[in-house]
Amino acid sequence: RDALPISTLAMCARDGQVRTAELSATQCCKNTKKVAQHKGACHKLALEPDSPCTFLSAGEDSVVFSIDLRQDRPASKLVVTKEEKKIGLYTIYVNPANTHQFAVGGRDQYVRIYDQRKIDENENNGVLKKFCPHHLVNSDSKANVTCLVYSHDGTELLASYNDEDIYLFNTSHSDGAEYIKRYKGHRNNATVKGVNFYGPKSEFVVSGSDCGHIFLWEKSSSQIVQFMEGDKGGVVNCLEPHPHLPVLATSGLDYDVKIWVPTAEVPTELSGLKEIIKKNKRERDEDSLRHTDLFDNHMLWFLMHHLRNRPPDRRRREAGMETGDADSDDSPSSSDSSDDDETGPDRVQCMPS
């Protein structure tokens, strides 16, 4: 979910819907409005810092929508990400220093940068630049980009790969340039794992892990400077720093959001870190020998986990015991948000984050 100014909340979900809600002083939301519809899960929205009314969405149907809340038909298709076939998308982010540019990542090994003013799908599929760690270009590991994010000034781009590491790219480098930093120790396999910068000048890199811990690296040295137990449920997915304060919000498989602040009076000893890193690497190596696709190993585990831990009232709702929906589905953008050729074998799905 992403917050827009003027008390508007924009959100997306696994059903592919992009919705907005007007928030009120009574802390309740009477209804939401659908402004776009992907033919596949939509995991991320990207706000345009210079505009209170426009944002982007990216979905597993390979489509990027530009959404302008001032328009009668808010959603317009900006680009369909493809190479020889369509590339399902998990993540999108707008360059804070140049809001015409945005980056996407998904179900292949490339980070793609587009410029909204220069998208010509007949020329290089509309892509301005592509980055990928060189050892993954022709790899058999089926690498996927689960999350990417620009630094505070747009000069760097951070990308997290499933069952691989986190890589830092310099956005001023030429198309195809190699990464400049690499961050190791965590494990990104079971869900669409997030990654982020932390600090007013993006001094740190922060990520969740399948082991349930939060890892914090010093960006310049690539050294782990902190790790914390995040979720008892076993996976930390989302990490969002406060825009101005040294505060971090995280969430995962637990049914709560955790807020972290730097209150320790003595340096962290990082006890148990080596054992956790060894365990993560061992499990990753074992899975790589089986050449399994993204999330396959943990699909059954996650289904059983959620069935076992879902609250009773939620189980009743999903069984049809509670009805009623105040949401509005009659958005004029719905018919503009999908094409018939986006269904079929190229449509991809992944585990919910």
ChimeraX attribute file (.defattr): number of C-alpha atoms within 10 A of each C-alpha:
attribute: neighborCount
match mode: 1-to-1
recipient: residues
	/A:1	15
	/A:2	14
	/A:3	15
	/A:4	20
	/A:5	9
	/A:6	10
	/A:7	11
	/A:8	16
	/A:9	17
	/A:10	21
	/A:11	20
	/A:12	24
	/A:13	18
	/A:14	19
	/A:15	13
	/A:16	20
	/A:17	24
	/A:18	29
	/A:19	22
	/A:20	21
	/A:21	19
	/A:22	16
	/A:23	16
	/A:24	11
	/A:25	7
	/A:26	6
	/A:27	7
	/A:28	9
	/A:29	13
	/A:30	11
	/A:31	14
	/A:32	20
	/A:33	18
	/A:34	23
	/A:35	25
	/A:36	29
	/A:37	26
	/A:38	27
	/A:39	22
	/A:40	25
	/A:41	26
	/A:42	28
	/A:43	28
	/A:44	23
	/A:45	25
	/A:46	23
	/A:47	24
	/A:48	21
	/A:49	16
	/A:50	11
	/A:51	12
	/A:52	16
	/A:53	18
	/A:54	19
	/A:55	22
	/A:56	23
	/A:57	31
	/A:58	34
	/A:59	34
	/A:60	28
	/A:61	27
	/A:62	29
	/A:63	27
	/A:64	24
	/A:65	24
	/A:66	20
	/A:67	23
	/A:68	18
	/A:69	15
	/A:70	10
	/A:71	12
	/A:72	11
	/A:73	17
	/A:74	21
	/A:75	29
	/A:76	16
	/A:77	16
	/A:78	16
	/A:79	20
	/A:80	21
	/A:81	24
	/A:82	16
	/A:83	10
	/A:84	6
	/A:85	9
	/A:86	18
	/A:87	23
	/A:88	28
	/A:89	32
	/A:90	29
	/A:91	27
	/A:92	29
	/A:93	26
	/A:94	24
	/A:95	27
	/A:96	19
	/A:97	15
	/A:98	14
	/A:99	17
	/A:100	14
	/A:101	19
	/A:102	22
	/A:103	23
	/A:104	28
	/A:105	29
	/A:106	27
	/A:107	23
	/A:108	19
	/A:109	24
	/A:110	23
	/A:111	25
	/A:112	20
	/A:113	23
	/A:114	21
	/A:115	18
	/A:116	17
	/A:117	8
	/A:118	13
	/A:119	16
	/A:120	15
	/A:121	13
	/A:122	8
	/A:123	10
	/A:124	12
	/A:125	16
	/A:126	20
	/A:127	22
	/A:128	20
	/A:129	20
	/A:130	18
	/A:131	24
	/A:132	21
	/A:133	19
	/A:134	13
	/A:135	8
	/A:136	16
	/A:137	16
	/A:138	9
	/A:139	10
	/A:140	9
	/A:141	18
	/A:142	19
	/A:143	21
	/A:144	26
	/A:145	27
	/A:146	27
	/A:147	28
	/A:148	26
	/A:149	26
	/A:150	26
	/A:151	23
	/A:152	19
	/A:153	12
	/A:154	18
	/A:155	15
	/A:156	18
	/A:157	23
	/A:158	23
	/A:159	28
	/A:160	27
	/A:161	28
	/A:162	25
	/A:163	26
	/A:164	21
	/A:165	15
	/A:166	27
	/A:167	20
	/A:168	24
	/A:169	22
	/A:170	19
	/A:171	20
	/A:172	11
	/A:173	14
	/A:174	12
	/A:175	15
	/A:176	15
	/A:177	17
	/A:178	17
	/A:179	19
	/A:180	12
	/A:181	15
	/A:182	18
	/A:183	23
	/A:184	16
	/A:185	21
	/A:186	27
	/A:187	28
	/A:188	29
	/A:189	24
	/A:190	26
	/A:191	23
	/A:192	26
	/A:193	28
	/A:194	26
	/A:195	24
	/A:196	24
	/A:197	25
	/A:198	25
	/A:199	17
	/A:200	15
	/A:201	10
	/A:202	16
	/A:203	14
	/A:204	20
	/A:205	24
	/A:206	24
	/A:207	27
	/A:208	30
	/A:209	27
	/A:210	22
	/A:211	22
	/A:212	21
	/A:213	22
	/A:214	22
	/A:215	23
	/A:216	23
	/A:217	22
	/A:218	18
	/A:219	19
	/A:220	11
	/A:221	12
	/A:222	15
	/A:223	16
	/A:224	19
	/A:225	15
	/A:226	16
	/A:227	21
	/A:228	14
	/A:229	15
	/A:230	25
	/A:231	25
	/A:232	13
	/A:233	16
	/A:234	16
	/A:235	27
	/A:236	29
	/A:237	25
	/A:238	19
	/A:239	23
	/A:240	18
	/A:241	19
	/A:242	13
	/A:243	12
	/A:244	8
	/A:245	10
	/A:246	13
	/A:247	15
	/A:248	18
	/A:249	14
	/A:250	21
	/A:251	20
	/A:252	25
	/A:253	21
	/A:254	16
	/A:255	12
	/A:256	10
	/A:257	14
	/A:258	14
	/A:259	14
	/A:260	12
	/A:261	10
	/A:262	8
	/A:263	6
	/A:264	7
	/A:265	6
	/A:266	6
	/A:267	8
	/A:268	11
	/A:269	10
	/A:270	12
	/A:271	9
	/A:272	9
	/A:273	17
	/A:274	11
	/A:275	10
	/A:276	16
	/A:277	15
	/A:278	13
	/A:279	16
	/A:280	19
	/A:281	18
	/A:282	12
	/A:283	13
	/A:284	16
	/A:285	12
	/A:286	10
	/A:287	15
	/A:288	15
	/A:289	9
	/A:290	9
	/A:291	11
	/A:292	12
	/A:293	15
	/A:294	23
	/A:295	19
	/A:296	13
	/A:297	14
	/A:298	13
	/A:299	15
	/A:300	10
	/A:301	11
	/A:302	17
	/A:303	11
	/A:304	11
	/A:305	13
	/A:306	13
	/A:307	10
	/A:308	9
	/A:309	13
	/A:310	12
	/A:311	11
	/A:312	9
	/A:313	11
	/A:314	11
	/A:315	14
	/A:316	11
	/A:317	11
	/A:318	11
	/A:319	9
	/A:320	8
	/A:321	10
	/A:322	12
	/A:323	7
	/A:324	5
	/A:325	8
	/A:326	10
	/A:327	13
	/A:328	12
	/A:329	16
	/A:330	11
	/A:331	18
	/A:332	16
	/A:333	20
	/A:334	18
	/A:335	13
	/A:336	15
	/A:337	19
	/A:338	17
	/A:339	12
	/A:340	7
	/A:341	8
	/A:342	18
	/A:343	13
	/A:344	8
	/A:345	6
	/A:346	15
	/A:347	17
	/A:348	19
	/A:349	19
	/A:350	20
	/A:351	16
	/A:352	15
	/A:353	18
